[in-house]
């Protein structure tokens, strides 16, 4: 299908926006939030009233896909508008000092695009795309203001040692090393004794700092146009939340046994892991409520385009998380780290009172690469010359046109995977590294997501020609990346082939 009609419609939408019609833009990103861990997608045990309000007042994108199956490569897609087939980072990779692969110096980020269009730009929370001493420095990538953590690893603790404030490290009141994000349960301690968990509960909660910074940013920039990127660290483990938030779930769930790891590399012990996990999500929801309240106080709520989403699906059951107990993905197959639906189909809602009809659900296939061009057009900014996205402005404004092209994902981690969505069809490959090491061809699974959204019945054997067509589209949707080779498609790096001398 040609993209021309959709592109013309998107161009019309952009040109029809006068300077006064340009919205403020707020993107709120959760960390490892599952598709069904919010009320508007069916969650029954966890309270998310502010997100449910957004859903009632906006449009829910029920088939929206994160940029990838884990943090850094997903955020790369969001910031640049390039799918994983063209992205600079295609997996998490620690390059030292617990920092991830940095954005390149010449990256055209959504922040840079909006800044060039006259927007004040601020990022608050978890970055994960390079430290301040790298080309990925958020303030070199288009942000005027940054308050948070650049390191994903350090963000495993909700009570870190320090926070970055515009490139300046500010110590928090969590002790000289911060409250650990990974630790074993004290030897000989009583798992029923609340005092045994005291070393893992800090004083200075990271989210308190970032949400206050976001509120201040809104107040200071309400007289002009602004882009706020609020990247929460919730509900990513470790399981840690202020006592005031935990009280919302006091005694609500059976908690047997507590989470008491013996491995020092595990996430920290927690006496009430179910209540804490639920409280972390409700705390995230409360931060959404505070952003809404700040917009209303500043008098710009109706002029603001808000998007809420998650960087990938619910985490696999580690650190005390129990996704089955909470029905975190609502029956979808897979969790974080998987290109099956549960790993990348994420809870997403858009609210823009001046342009977006309320109370709608759209099943249009969309992904993180779409936001760069969408925001650029909404802001009347120059759309990047190169990108892999399709504007969602028509969808936001009430027109449910289908995606004109495919949506592509590849992930070098978790055994190596590849997937493509084309209308109702999805082709997915898993265990690619295993196949490559064995010298065997990679197999492709095929699913009809309209009839089988949970990916229970592989139809590849019934539609071999369609499989070949989608495999060709996967090949066309990517270029090799030497830092993140895809086994079964790219040559295996030295040392990753079979021991019997298979070509590497």
Backbone torsions as a table, in degrees:
resi	resn	phi	psi	omega
1	UNK	NA	137.0	179.7
2	UNK	-72.9	144.8	176.8
3	UNK	-84.7	-7.5	-171.0
4	UNK	-55.0	-49.4	-178.5
5	UNK	-60.3	-41.5	-179.1
6	UNK	-68.5	-39.4	178.9
7	UNK	-65.3	-39.2	177.9
8	UNK	-64.5	-39.8	178.5
9	UNK	-65.1	-41.9	179.3
10	UNK	-63.9	-40.7	179.0
11	UNK	-63.3	-40.5	177.8
12	UNK	-61.0	-43.5	179.7
13	UNK	-60.0	-42.1	-177.9
14	UNK	-68.0	-44.6	-177.5
15	UNK	-68.8	-25.5	-179.1
16	UNK	-77.4	-7.0	-180.0
17	UNK	-89.5	115.0	172.2
18	UNK	-78.7	173.9	-179.1
19	UNK	-57.2	-38.7	-178.4
20	UNK	-72.4	-19.2	-177.9
21	UNK	-89.8	-9.7	-179.1
22	UNK	-65.7	128.9	-178.1
23	UNK	-85.4	155.4	158.3
24	UNK	-67.0	154.9	-177.6
25	UNK	-128.1	127.9	177.4
26	UNK	-125.6	122.9	174.7
27	UNK	-115.5	117.3	179.7
28	UNK	-106.3	120.9	-175.9
29	UNK	-114.9	118.7	173.1
30	UNK	-81.6	163.9	-177.5
31	UNK	-116.0	106.3	179.4
32	UNK	67.2	37.9	178.1
33	UNK	-90.6	125.6	-177.1
34	UNK	-73.9	156.2	-176.6
35	UNK	-54.4	-40.2	-175.1
36	UNK	-107.2	25.4	177.2
37	UNK	-95.0	14.6	176.6
38	UNK	-125.8	150.0	-177.4
39	UNK	-59.2	-38.3	-175.6
40	UNK	-70.3	-9.7	173.2
41	UNK	-113.9	20.5	170.3
42	UNK	103.6	1.4	-179.0
43	UNK	-63.8	134.6	-176.9
44	UNK	-109.6	-24.8	-172.3
45	UNK	-99.3	-22.2	-175.3
46	UNK	-110.2	133.7	-176.9
47	UNK	-88.0	125.3	177.1
48	UNK	-136.5	62.4	-173.2
49	UNK	-64.5	-35.2	-177.3
50	UNK	-74.2	-37.2	175.5
51	UNK	-68.0	-37.2	177.1
52	UNK	-65.5	-33.6	175.1
53	UNK	-64.5	-43.5	177.5
54	UNK	-57.3	-41.3	-178.8
55	UNK	-64.8	-38.8	179.2
56	UNK	-69.1	-29.9	-176.2
57	UNK	-99.4	1.5	-177.7
58	UNK	-141.0	-144.5	-179.2
59	UNK	-126.9	131.7	175.0
60	UNK	-90.6	127.9	175.2
61	UNK	-95.1	99.0	-171.1
62	UNK	-79.5	-11.3	176.0
63	UNK	-128.1	55.9	178.1
64	UNK	-103.4	137.3	-173.3
65	UNK	-118.2	133.1	176.3
66	UNK	-64.7	166.0	-176.4
67	UNK	-65.1	-29.0	177.1
68	UNK	-163.9	-173.2	-172.0
69	UNK	-91.0	-6.8	174.7
70	UNK	-139.6	176.5	-163.4
71	UNK	-59.5	-70.3	-169.5
72	UNK	-59.2	-48.6	-179.7
73	UNK	-65.7	-27.6	176.8
74	UNK	-68.7	-43.7	180.0
75	UNK	-68.4	-29.9	175.2
76	UNK	-61.4	-44.6	177.9
77	UNK	-61.7	-43.6	-179.5
78	UNK	-61.6	-45.5	-175.3
79	UNK	-72.4	-35.0	-171.8
80	UNK	-102.3	-22.8	-175.5
81	UNK	80.8	9.4	176.3
82	UNK	-100.3	135.6	175.9
83	UNK	-68.4	167.9	178.7
84	UNK	-60.2	-17.8	176.9
85	UNK	-73.3	-14.4	179.0
86	UNK	-128.1	-0.8	-174.8
87	UNK	-73.6	157.0	179.6
88	UNK	-76.9	-29.1	-179.1
89	UNK	-121.0	128.6	-177.1
90	UNK	-124.8	12.2	175.0
91	UNK	-167.0	164.2	168.1
92	UNK	-68.4	138.8	177.2
93	UNK	-153.5	116.0	179.3
94	UNK	-77.7	121.3	-178.7
95	UNK	-104.9	7.7	-178.2
96	UNK	121.9	146.6	-177.8
97	UNK	58.4	26.5	179.2
98	UNK	61.6	22.7	177.2
99	UNK	-98.5	154.2	-178.4
100	UNK	-97.0	171.8	177.5
101	UNK	-50.8	121.3	-175.9
102	UNK	-78.7	151.7	168.6
103	UNK	-59.1	141.6	177.8
104	UNK	-69.8	158.0	-176.5
105	UNK	-59.5	-31.8	-176.0
106	UNK	-94.0	12.4	179.0
107	UNK	-63.0	138.6	174.7
108	UNK	-101.7	95.5	-177.7
109	UNK	-86.1	162.0	176.4
110	UNK	-61.8	-33.1	177.6
111	UNK	-64.6	-41.9	179.7
112	UNK	-66.2	-40.5	178.8
113	UNK	-60.8	-44.5	-178.0
114	UNK	-74.5	-34.6	176.5
115	UNK	-61.8	-42.2	178.7
116	UNK	-64.3	-22.2	178.9
117	UNK	-91.4	9.1	175.5
118	UNK	95.8	9.6	179.3
119	UNK	-85.6	138.8	165.0
120	UNK	-74.3	138.6	-173.5
121	UNK	-126.4	132.5	179.8
122	UNK	-142.1	138.1	177.7
123	UNK	-120.4	134.6	-176.5
124	UNK	-136.2	126.3	178.0
125	UNK	116.8	-136.0	-173.4
126	UNK	-96.2	130.0	-176.7
127	UNK	-99.0	-70.1	174.3
128	UNK	77.5	11.3	-176.4
129	UNK	-124.1	28.8	176.3
130	UNK	123.6	142.0	-179.7
131	UNK	-81.4	179.2	-177.0
132	UNK	-70.7	-17.0	178.5
133	UNK	-97.7	19.2	-177.5
134	UNK	-127.0	174.3	176.3
135	UNK	-67.5	-17.2	179.0
136	UNK	-85.0	1.6	175.5
137	UNK	-42.4	118.8	-175.0
138	UNK	-57.3	-28.0	-179.3
139	UNK	-83.0	-5.6	169.7
140	UNK	-99.9	-3.6	-177.5
141	UNK	-111.2	21.7	171.5
142	UNK	108.4	-2.4	-179.7
143	UNK	-95.7	130.2	175.7
144	UNK	-76.9	-26.7	-172.5
145	UNK	-138.5	134.9	174.4
146	UNK	-139.8	131.0	175.5
147	UNK	-139.7	112.4	-178.9
148	UNK	160.9	-148.2	-179.5
149	UNK	-121.7	135.2	175.6
150	UNK	-87.8	-24.5	-176.1
151	UNK	-91.9	126.2	176.2
152	UNK	-66.4	-37.8	-177.4
153	UNK	-64.3	-46.9	179.4
154	UNK	-62.6	-31.9	179.8
155	UNK	-71.2	-3.3	173.9
156	UNK	-65.2	-23.3	174.2
157	UNK	-99.3	134.4	175.9
158	UNK	-82.2	-4.0	179.4
159	UNK	-128.0	67.4	-175.1
160	UNK	-74.8	172.1	179.6
161	UNK	-67.0	-39.2	-172.5
162	UNK	-152.1	169.9	177.1
163	UNK	-133.2	147.6	177.1
164	UNK	-89.1	127.6	179.9
165	UNK	-122.6	96.9	-176.6
166	UNK	51.7	43.5	176.6
167	UNK	88.9	-5.2	178.3
168	UNK	-104.4	129.0	-179.9
169	UNK	-81.6	121.5	-178.7
170	UNK	-112.9	122.8	-179.9
171	UNK	-69.8	140.9	176.0
172	UNK	-104.2	165.7	-176.6
173	UNK	-87.0	61.2	-179.0
174	UNK	-127.8	24.5	179.8
175	UNK	87.5	167.8	-174.0
176	UNK	-64.7	-22.9	178.9
177	UNK	-116.2	2.1	-174.9
178	UNK	77.5	167.2	175.5
179	UNK	-79.1	131.5	-173.3
180	UNK	-63.7	149.8	171.9
181	UNK	-99.5	-11.9	178.5
182	UNK	-138.5	129.5	179.7
183	UNK	-171.0	156.1	174.3
184	UNK	-89.2	160.4	176.0
185	UNK	-72.4	137.5	-177.1
186	UNK	-55.5	130.8	-179.2
187	UNK	-61.8	130.5	178.0
188	UNK	82.8	-4.1	-179.2
189	UNK	-77.6	156.6	-179.5
190	UNK	-87.9	116.7	-178.4
191	UNK	-64.4	-14.0	177.8
192	UNK	-91.0	-6.8	-176.3
193	UNK	-91.4	115.4	179.9
194	UNK	-56.5	-29.0	-177.9
195	UNK	-66.2	-24.1	-179.8
196	UNK	-66.5	-18.6	-176.7
197	UNK	-98.6	-0.7	-176.7
198	UNK	-56.5	-37.9	-178.5
199	UNK	-64.1	-13.5	-175.4
200	UNK	-106.4	10.6	179.0
201	UNK	-118.8	115.2	-177.1
202	UNK	-91.6	-173.5	-179.8
203	UNK	-106.3	-39.2	-170.5
204	UNK	-106.4	92.9	-174.0
205	UNK	-73.8	128.0	-177.0
206	UNK	-54.3	-43.0	-177.9
207	UNK	-62.8	-28.2	176.3
208	UNK	-62.5	-41.5	-179.2
209	UNK	-69.1	-46.1	-174.2
210	UNK	-70.7	-38.0	-179.0
211	UNK	-70.6	-36.2	175.7
212	UNK	-64.8	-38.4	176.6
213	UNK	-64.0	-39.8	178.8
214	UNK	-65.5	-41.7	178.4
215	UNK	-61.2	-42.4	179.0
216	UNK	-65.7	-40.3	179.1
217	UNK	-60.6	-43.6	178.4
218	UNK	-61.5	-47.5	-178.0
219	UNK	-61.4	-40.3	-176.0
220	UNK	-74.8	-24.3	-173.9
221	UNK	-113.4	10.4	-177.3
222	UNK	-65.5	-19.8	179.5
223	UNK	-77.8	-12.6	177.4
224	UNK	-128.4	-157.8	177.3
225	UNK	-102.1	141.7	-177.5
226	UNK	-141.4	154.9	172.7
227	UNK	-118.8	115.8	178.5
228	UNK	-108.7	120.6	174.9
229	UNK	-108.6	107.2	-178.5
230	UNK	-108.4	103.5	-175.3
231	UNK	-106.6	89.4	-177.7
232	UNK	-65.8	155.7	173.0
233	UNK	-93.9	7.6	-177.6
234	UNK	-102.7	143.9	1.2
235	UNK	-99.8	33.7	-179.5
236	UNK	-56.8	134.2	173.7
237	UNK	-63.8	149.0	21.7
238	UNK	-76.0	153.8	178.7
239	UNK	-78.1	100.9	-179.3
240	UNK	-148.5	133.6	-180.0
241	UNK	-156.5	148.6	177.9
242	UNK	-59.0	149.0	-178.2
243	UNK	-56.7	-38.3	-179.0
244	UNK	-60.7	-35.9	178.5
245	UNK	-76.5	-34.0	-179.1
246	UNK	-66.1	-28.9	-178.0
247	UNK	-60.4	-24.4	178.7
248	UNK	-59.8	-22.3	-175.8
249	UNK	-122.9	18.6	-178.7
250	UNK	-59.4	115.6	176.7
251	UNK	74.1	8.6	-175.0
252	UNK	-77.1	-31.1	-176.8
253	UNK	-122.3	149.7	170.3
254	UNK	-65.4	137.9	-176.5
255	UNK	-127.4	73.0	-178.8
256	UNK	-140.2	114.3	5.0
257	UNK	-94.7	170.9	169.6
258	UNK	-66.8	169.3	177.2
259	UNK	-93.6	108.9	-175.3
260	UNK	-131.8	80.4	-174.5
261	UNK	-69.6	145.7	174.2
262	UNK	-94.6	-14.5	-178.3
263	UNK	-89.7	122.4	-178.9
264	UNK	-64.8	-17.7	178.4
265	UNK	-85.5	-4.1	-179.4
266	UNK	-77.4	166.6	172.0
267	UNK	-65.8	164.1	-167.2
268	UNK	-71.8	154.3	178.0
269	UNK	-61.3	152.0	177.8
270	UNK	-149.5	128.8	-176.2
271	UNK	-75.4	-29.9	-178.8
272	UNK	-129.6	70.7	-172.7
273	UNK	-63.0	-37.2	-179.9
274	UNK	-66.4	-47.8	179.9
275	UNK	-63.3	-39.1	-178.9
276	UNK	-66.4	-43.2	179.8
277	UNK	-62.1	-46.6	178.3
278	UNK	-61.6	-40.8	-179.3
279	UNK	-65.5	-33.6	178.0
280	UNK	-64.8	-39.9	179.4
281	UNK	-70.4	-40.2	177.4
282	UNK	-67.6	-33.5	174.1
283	UNK	-64.1	-43.7	174.3
284	UNK	-56.0	-45.5	178.4
285	UNK	-59.5	-40.3	178.9
286	UNK	-64.2	-34.9	177.0
287	UNK	-67.3	-36.7	172.8
288	UNK	-59.6	-43.2	178.1
289	UNK	-61.0	-38.2	179.7
290	UNK	-68.7	-35.7	175.8
291	UNK	-66.1	-42.8	176.2
292	UNK	-60.0	-43.9	-179.9
293	UNK	-64.3	-38.5	178.8
294	UNK	-65.8	-38.3	176.8
295	UNK	-65.2	-41.9	178.9
296	UNK	-66.2	-41.8	178.8
297	UNK	-62.3	-37.0	-179.9
298	UNK	-79.6	-6.4	178.6
299	UNK	76.7	22.6	-176.1
300	UNK	-123.0	11.4	-175.6
301	UNK	-59.1	-41.9	-178.0
302	UNK	-72.9	-19.5	-178.3
303	UNK	-97.4	14.5	-173.8
304	UNK	-119.4	129.7	174.2
305	UNK	-90.8	114.3	-179.5
306	UNK	-109.7	132.9	172.2
307	UNK	-122.4	133.6	172.2
308	UNK	-119.4	133.5	178.1
309	UNK	-156.1	-171.8	179.8
310	UNK	-134.1	150.1	-174.7
311	UNK	-74.8	-18.0	173.8
312	UNK	-171.3	-177.5	-178.8
313	UNK	-73.7	-178.0	-179.0
314	UNK	-59.9	142.7	-179.3
315	UNK	-63.3	149.2	172.3
316	UNK	-62.7	160.9	-169.2
317	UNK	-73.0	85.5	176.2
318	UNK	-130.4	160.0	173.8
319	UNK	66.3	14.9	-178.7
320	UNK	99.8	-2.7	179.0
321	UNK	-74.1	139.2	178.7
322	UNK	-128.7	91.9	-175.2
323	UNK	-70.8	-29.2	178.3
324	UNK	-69.0	-38.6	179.9
325	UNK	-60.2	-39.7	-178.0
326	UNK	-94.8	0.4	-176.4
327	UNK	49.9	52.6	-166.8
328	UNK	-62.6	-28.2	-179.3
329	UNK	-115.0	8.9	173.6
330	UNK	59.4	34.2	178.4
331	UNK	94.1	-10.0	177.7
332	UNK	-65.3	154.5	-178.5
333	UNK	-86.4	133.1	174.2
334	UNK	93.9	161.2	176.9
335	UNK	-132.8	-170.1	177.3
336	UNK	-45.3	139.4	-179.4
337	UNK	91.1	-2.6	-178.6
338	UNK	-117.6	141.6	173.2
339	UNK	-89.1	4.0	164.8
340	UNK	-68.5	165.6	-167.5
341	UNK	-55.5	-40.8	-177.0
342	UNK	-65.3	-19.4	180.0
343	UNK	-87.7	-19.5	-174.0
344	UNK	-135.2	-15.4	174.6
345	UNK	-81.6	119.3	-167.6
346	UNK	-123.1	151.6	179.4
347	UNK	-66.1	122.9	-173.4
348	UNK	-141.4	132.9	179.2
349	UNK	-141.7	144.8	-179.8
350	UNK	-124.5	134.8	176.2
351	UNK	-132.5	127.6	175.8
352	UNK	-150.6	88.1	-170.6
353	UNK	-52.1	-34.5	-176.7
354	UNK	-74.6	-18.0	-173.3
355	UNK	-135.0	-17.1	-170.6
356	UNK	-106.3	116.0	174.9
357	UNK	-59.0	145.4	-174.0
358	UNK	-90.5	158.1	171.6
359	UNK	68.7	31.4	-178.3
360	UNK	-107.9	157.0	168.7
361	UNK	-126.6	133.1	178.6
362	UNK	-118.1	130.7	178.1
363	UNK	-97.3	15.0	178.5
364	UNK	-65.2	134.6	176.9
365	UNK	-69.3	126.4	-179.5
366	UNK	-148.4	165.8	-177.2
367	UNK	-153.4	175.0	-175.8
368	UNK	-58.8	-30.2	-179.7
369	UNK	-66.1	-15.7	-177.9
370	UNK	-77.9	-19.9	-172.2
371	UNK	-73.1	-31.6	-178.6
372	UNK	-61.5	-52.1	-179.5
373	UNK	-68.4	-34.8	178.9
374	UNK	-61.9	-48.5	-178.4
375	UNK	-68.5	-37.8	178.7
376	UNK	-61.0	-44.7	-179.7
377	UNK	-68.3	-40.2	178.9
378	UNK	-63.2	-33.2	-177.7
379	UNK	-87.8	-2.0	-175.6
380	UNK	66.9	24.8	-178.8
381	UNK	-88.9	169.4	177.5
382	UNK	-74.6	121.3	179.9
383	UNK	-72.4	133.0	179.6
384	UNK	-53.7	141.4	-178.8
385	UNK	-62.7	-37.9	-179.4
386	UNK	-117.7	129.0	176.3
387	UNK	-167.2	166.6	179.8
388	UNK	-113.3	10.7	-174.0
389	UNK	-94.6	168.7	171.3
390	UNK	-126.5	134.2	-176.6
391	UNK	-61.0	136.6	176.4
392	UNK	-100.0	7.6	178.8
393	UNK	-57.1	-44.5	177.9
394	UNK	-59.6	-39.2	179.3
395	UNK	-66.2	-44.8	179.5
396	UNK	-59.9	-34.7	-177.5
397	UNK	-88.6	6.1	170.9
398	UNK	108.6	3.7	-179.6
399	UNK	-105.7	119.0	-172.9
400	UNK	-95.3	50.5	177.9
401	UNK	-65.4	138.8	179.7
402	UNK	-69.5	161.3	176.0
403	UNK	-63.5	136.2	-176.4
404	UNK	-85.9	-22.5	178.3
405	UNK	-119.8	-165.7	179.0
406	UNK	-94.1	168.4	171.8
407	UNK	-119.2	128.0	-172.4
408	UNK	-121.4	140.2	174.7
409	UNK	-137.4	140.4	166.2
410	UNK	-137.8	149.5	-175.1
411	UNK	-143.7	116.3	-175.8
412	UNK	-75.6	-12.9	-177.3
413	UNK	-95.0	178.9	176.4
414	UNK	52.6	43.8	178.0
415	UNK	89.6	-3.0	179.2
416	UNK	73.7	127.3	-174.1
417	UNK	-144.9	162.2	-179.3
418	UNK	-152.2	140.9	-179.8
419	UNK	-152.3	153.6	175.2
420	UNK	-145.4	139.3	177.5
421	UNK	-111.3	130.0	-178.8
422	UNK	-141.4	96.9	-175.1
423	UNK	64.8	-127.9	-179.8
424	UNK	-81.8	-9.2	-173.6
425	UNK	-95.3	146.0	173.2
426	UNK	-136.0	127.7	172.0
427	UNK	-107.8	135.1	-178.1
428	UNK	-141.3	141.9	176.7
429	UNK	-121.9	135.2	178.3
430	UNK	-130.2	167.4	178.6
431	UNK	52.8	40.0	-178.0
432	UNK	-69.7	-34.5	178.5
433	UNK	-65.5	-42.1	179.1
434	UNK	-60.4	-44.7	179.5
435	UNK	-64.1	-42.8	-178.4
436	UNK	-64.8	-41.0	178.9
437	UNK	-64.2	-32.1	-179.7
438	UNK	-85.5	-2.7	-178.6
439	UNK	71.7	24.6	-178.3
440	UNK	-107.3	154.2	176.8
441	UNK	-68.8	149.2	176.4
442	UNK	-76.0	133.9	178.9
443	UNK	-94.8	150.5	-178.9
444	UNK	-114.6	130.5	174.0
445	UNK	-96.8	151.5	-178.6
446	UNK	-132.0	131.4	-179.1
447	UNK	-132.6	142.4	171.3
448	UNK	-95.1	100.2	-173.0
449	UNK	-72.3	-20.0	176.0
450	UNK	-70.0	-40.7	-179.6
451	UNK	-89.4	-24.5	-170.7
452	UNK	-142.4	68.9	-176.9
453	UNK	-64.9	-19.4	-179.1
454	UNK	-91.0	5.2	175.0
455	UNK	54.5	56.0	-179.2
456	UNK	-96.7	-23.3	-173.9
457	UNK	-124.8	110.8	178.9
458	UNK	-77.6	119.1	-176.7
459	UNK	-101.5	11.8	-174.7
460	UNK	-58.9	-38.7	-179.1
461	UNK	-67.0	-24.1	-179.2
462	UNK	-87.1	-20.2	-174.9
463	UNK	-132.4	63.7	-176.4
464	UNK	-62.9	-34.9	179.7
465	UNK	-67.9	-39.2	177.4
466	UNK	-65.2	-38.8	177.5
467	UNK	-60.4	-46.3	179.5
468	UNK	-62.8	-38.5	178.4
469	UNK	-63.3	-44.7	-179.2
470	UNK	-71.1	-32.3	175.2
471	UNK	-64.3	-38.9	177.5
472	UNK	-65.5	-37.8	178.1
473	UNK	-68.4	-34.7	175.4
474	UNK	-63.7	-43.0	179.8
475	UNK	-62.5	-37.8	-178.7
476	UNK	-75.4	-17.8	-174.5
477	UNK	-88.3	4.2	-174.6
478	UNK	-139.7	159.1	165.6
479	UNK	-126.0	147.5	-179.2
480	UNK	-62.0	149.8	175.5
481	UNK	-127.2	114.2	-173.6
482	UNK	-61.3	-28.1	-179.9
483	UNK	-78.6	-22.7	-177.5
484	UNK	-136.0	65.6	-179.9
485	UNK	-63.9	147.0	-179.5
486	UNK	-102.5	107.5	-178.5
487	UNK	-57.4	143.4	-178.1
488	UNK	88.0	-15.8	177.3
489	UNK	-121.3	-49.2	176.7
490	UNK	-99.1	157.9	175.7
491	UNK	-60.1	139.9	177.2
492	UNK	-68.2	138.5	174.5
493	UNK	-62.1	156.8	179.0
494	UNK	-55.4	135.6	178.2
495	UNK	92.1	-4.1	-178.8
496	UNK	-109.8	3.6	177.2
497	UNK	-88.1	-171.7	179.4
498	UNK	-71.6	150.5	-179.9
499	UNK	-69.4	-17.9	-176.3
500	UNK	-85.0	9.4	173.8
501	UNK	102.8	14.7	175.6
502	UNK	-56.3	140.5	179.2
503	UNK	-58.1	133.1	-174.1
504	UNK	-107.9	NA	NA
